[in-house]
Amino acid sequence: MKIKVIVTLKSGVLDPQGKAIQQTLNGMGFENVKDVRQGKYFDLDINENDEQKAKHSAEEICKKLLANQVIEDFKII
Amino acid sequence: MNSSVIIFPGSNCDRDMDVALKKFGFKNKMVWHDDDKLPKSDLIVLPGGFSYGDYLRCGSIAGKSKIIQSVIDFANSGGLVLGICNGFQILTETGLLKGVLQQNKNIEFICKNVFVKINNSENKFFENIDKDVLEFHIAHNEGNYFCSEDELKSLEDNNQIAAYYCSSDGKVDDKSNPNGAIKNIAGIFNEKKNILGMMPHPERMIDKYLSGEDGSKFFENLIRNLK
């Protein structure tokens, strides 16, 4: 079963890369871009047919490795 | 005194650390990350570098490697653990130390000498050290220490901040903060002060002619405290 995971920085945590991207976009003429936050995206192929079980595994995986919950949040989709 | 330096794929300060430890009298062994047992040691060092290519987050993969459970057990039983640079990042990823090392505020790799002020010398690492401002070298992209406000308060309340970035005369201010670290934090301890993680590299400051000798002071003092 395929599970998608998105890991983002918590709000309030400094994102210097996002800031640099935003400034570049502004410089390129996209002046309407007010803020950019950069995140990570993962495709997990989990050997489970039951969606609940697969999502449960994904949650454990996020907590134990994919996200550092001091500064990051994760979303399973 | 016996020490062990753990080598991960991508570590690159492991041999410098080996040279430094031996120079000041440690009998050092190199331990591969895929081993599961540590040799008998009085000190375990997680060296600097780019373990596992800094994939995912700096130190995150090394923090789950085979040898790490033995390091955690050693640390939890009171053994002395030192993590320098990537080693500090690994220690935060294992949960042995609080917080996280984020990308430098100016998104640049920083490679230069800095001064650090020792904040707590009631521990094996800094007890009896005869200088409170030391010149060390830093070389990192992710050295910007961050933790939650509650964690910062508990670090301060338990005197767990090991060292602050400062000026050559010991002033802790924004100007001497190279990477944006919260409160100029360069290194921290765990609650029991047997685990030290810091971004600066004492092992690069052990030669009178090449670098200055503040790293020599650190290692001479450390082995004296362990005897």
Chai-1 contact restraints between the chains, C-beta under 6 A:
chainA,res_idxA,chainB,res_idxB,connection_type,confidence,min_distance_angstrom,max_distance_angstrom,comment,restraint_id
A,P16,B,Q103,contact,1.0,0.0,6.0,A-B,restraint_1
A,P16,B,K105,contact,1.0,0.0,6.0,A-B,restraint_2
A,P16,B,I107,contact,1.0,0.0,6.0,A-B,restraint_3
A,A20,B,I107,contact,1.0,0.0,6.0,A-B,restraint_4
A,N68,B,R57,contact,1.0,0.0,6.0,A-B,restraint_5
A,N68,B,V100,contact,1.0,0.0,6.0,A-B,restraint_6
A,V70,B,V100,contact,1.0,0.0,6.0,A-B,restraint_7
A,I71,B,V100,contact,1.0,0.0,6.0,A-B,restraint_8
